Amino acid sequence: MLGLTPTIMAGILSIYGLVVSIQIATELGKRAIPLSVSFIQLGAGLSVGLSALAAGFAIGIVGDAGVRAFAQQPRLFVAMVLILIFAEVLGLYGMIVALLLLSNTGNLDGLCG
């Protein structure tokens, strides 16, 4: 069961994208969206998506090596989880940037277009 830790942590990355996509989707039906807000939403989606992609690669590489090492030496589990947490934080940073971008879209309604 402990060997499933990297798989579970990689699944958490999809939740970050889901949170941002729900926030973007709630804005779509309310009103006509200006071009500036659309570009901010695109940037927010790219921010969370690309950071989750990078975090997924890191979790995959660390998870593969970590589970193999853990199978031979059970004391390495804590070190593996610590490195996996550092890899997971990459995706969390992308979600935070995306949420910060989306929080300011109400102030830009008449900026361009």
N, C-alpha and C positions, 0 to 999 in steps of 0.2 A: 504493500500500500504506500509506503514512503517513496517508492520509485515513481509514483504518479504525480508527484509534486510539480515537476516542470510542465506537465501537460495541463494541470489545473491552472497554473500561473499563466500559461499562454492563452487559456480560455478567457481569462480576466481582461485581456487586451481588447477582445471584441466588445466587452461591456463599455469600455471607454468610447469606442466609436458609436455605439448605440445611444449613449447619453447625448453626445453631440448631435447625432442625426435627429433625435427626437426634438431637441431644442430648435434645430433649423426647420424641421417640418412644422412645428407649431406656428412659426412666423409666416409660412407660405400662404395659408388661406385667409389671413386677416385683412390684407390690403394689397395694393399694387406695390411691388418692391422696387425701390430705386436701384440703379446700376451699382452705386457705391456699396449698398448693403449686400447685393448679390456677390460682389467681389470679396467682401469680408467673409461671407458665408463659405465661399469657395476656399479662401485661405484657412478658415477654421477647419474645414473638412480635410484639406491637405495636411494641415498641422497634425491633427490627430491620426490621420491615416499613415503618413510617412513615419511618424515617430513610433506608431504601433508596429509597423513593418520592421523598423530597425530593432525594436525591442524583441520582436518575435524571432528575428535571426539570432540575436544574442542569447535568448532563452533556449533556442534550439541547440546552439553550439554548446553552451554551458550545461544544458540538461543532458545532452548525449554523453559528454565526457564525465559529468558529475554522477550520473546513474551508474556508469561503468565502474567508476572509482568507488562509489558507495557499495557496489556489489562485492568488491574485493576487501574494502576496509570500511566498516559501518561508522567509524568515528568521523568520516569525511562528510557526513550528512549536514552538519551545521554549517560547514564552510560552503557546501553547495547551495544551501538555501540562502545564505548571505549574498553570494554572488548573483543568484537568481533575483533577489530583491533589488539589487542594484540595476540589473537589466530591466526589471519591471518598471522601475522609476522613470526610465526613458519614455515609455508610453504615457505614464501619468503626467509628465511634464508637457507632452503634446496636448493632452486633454485640458490641462490648466490654461495653456496658451489659447486653445480654441475657445474655452469658456470666457476668457478675458476679451477675446476679439468679439464674441457674440454679445457680450454685455454692453458694448458701446454702440450697437447698431441703431438704437433709438435716437441718438444725437446727430446722425448723419443723413436724415431723411431728404433734405433738399440740397445736398452737397453737389452732386453732379447727375444730371439726367433726370 
